[in-house]
Amino acid sequence: MKEKLSLKKAVCIGTALLGLSVAMLFPFVLFTDGFSFLSITGNTIILMLVLGIVHGGVGFYLFFAGMKGLKGQSIAVLSYIDPLTSLLISALVLAERMTLQQLLGAVLLLGSIWIGEAGRERRRGG
């Protein structure tokens, strides 16, 4: 029996995963040269809160709300395409150069989605 995941539960799971990511990456950030507590200002804290709440919280909410009526297969494909979309936007809008590794990753991603969908169609008999 399929159990539907409520939007509230999905957002809680997404928030927990985001918190776990922060907990796992925080020691790395502390012990590299890219971070200094002395560089934190009031403006920095405000900008981090806006980034976290608006881009993280609202983004997660809209992501899960938009997928409420979709099937699992569609959600998986959309989740796989998400990094590719970010890559394409950065290349097309921001004029960033794509590296060979990024191009290879995009090809592998699209190829695996195509193989998965072709296999599903074959099992259906279509």
C-alpha positions in Angstrom: 0.0 0.0 0.0 1.3 3.4 -0.9 1.4 6.0 1.8 1.2 9.6 0.7 3.7 11.9 2.3 2.1 15.1 3.7 3.6 18.4 2.7 4.4 19.1 6.4 6.2 15.8 6.8 8.1 16.3 3.5 9.3 19.8 4.5 10.3 18.4 7.9 12.3 15.6 6.3 13.9 18.1 3.9 14.8 20.4 6.7 16.3 17.5 8.7 18.4 16.5 5.7 19.6 20.1 5.2 20.5 20.2 8.9 22.4 17.0 8.6 24.3 18.4 5.6 25.2 21.5 7.7 26.4 19.3 10.6 28.6 17.2 8.3 30.1 20.1 6.4 30.6 22.5 9.4 33.9 20.8 10.6 35.3 20.9 7.1 34.5 24.6 6.8 36.0 25.4 10.2 39.3 23.7 9.4 40.0 25.1 6.0 41.4 28.5 5.0 38.1 29.7 3.6 36.4 30.7 6.8 37.2 33.1 9.6 35.0 34.1 12.6 36.7 37.5 12.5 35.2 38.2 9.1 31.6 37.8 10.3 29.7 41.1 10.5 26.1 42.0 11.3 25.5 42.4 7.5 26.9 38.9 6.9 24.6 37.4 9.4 21.6 39.1 7.9 22.5 38.0 4.4 23.0 34.4 5.6 19.6 34.4 7.3 17.9 35.8 4.1 19.8 33.2 2.0 18.7 30.4 4.4 15.1 31.4 4.9 14.2 32.8 1.5 16.3 30.6 -0.8 16.3 27.5 1.4 13.0 27.5 3.3 10.7 29.0 0.7 12.6 27.0 -2.0 12.1 23.7 -0.2 8.4 24.5 0.5 7.7 25.4 -3.2 9.7 22.3 -4.3 7.6 19.9 -2.2 4.3 21.7 -2.8 4.9 21.5 -6.6 5.5 17.8 -6.5 2.5 17.0 -4.3 0.5 15.5 -7.2 3.3 13.8 -9.1 4.3 10.2 -9.3 7.6 9.0 -7.7 9.2 8.4 -11.1 8.5 12.0 -12.2 9.8 13.4 -8.9 13.0 11.3 -9.3 13.6 12.6 -12.8 13.0 16.2 -11.7 15.4 15.8 -8.8 18.1 14.4 -11.1 17.6 17.3 -13.6 17.9 19.9 -10.8 21.7 20.2 -10.8 21.8 20.1 -14.6 19.4 23.1 -14.7 21.6 25.0 -12.3 24.6 24.2 -14.5 22.8 25.4 -17.7 21.5 28.6 -16.0 25.0 29.5 -14.8 26.4 28.9 -18.4 23.6 30.7 -20.3 22.7 33.5 -17.9 25.9 34.2 -16.1 28.2 33.3 -19.0 30.2 30.9 -16.9 32.4 28.4 -18.7 31.5 24.8 -18.3 34.4 22.4 -17.5 34.9 19.1 -19.2 33.9 17.4 -15.9 30.6 19.3 -15.9 29.9 18.4 -19.5 30.7 14.8 -18.8 28.4 14.8 -15.7 25.6 16.4 -17.8 26.0 13.7 -20.5 26.0 10.9 -17.9 23.0 12.4 -16.1 20.9 12.7 -19.3 22.1 9.3 -20.5 21.1 7.6 -17.3 17.6 9.3 -17.3 17.1 8.2 -20.9 18.2 4.6 -20.1 15.8 4.5 -17.1 12.9 5.8 -19.1 13.6 3.5 -22.1 13.7 0.5 -19.7 10.4 1.5 -18.1 8.8 1.9 -21.6 10.1 -1.5 -22.6 8.7 -3.2 -19.5 5.3 -1.6 -20.2 5.4 -3.1 -23.7 5.4 0.3 -25.4 
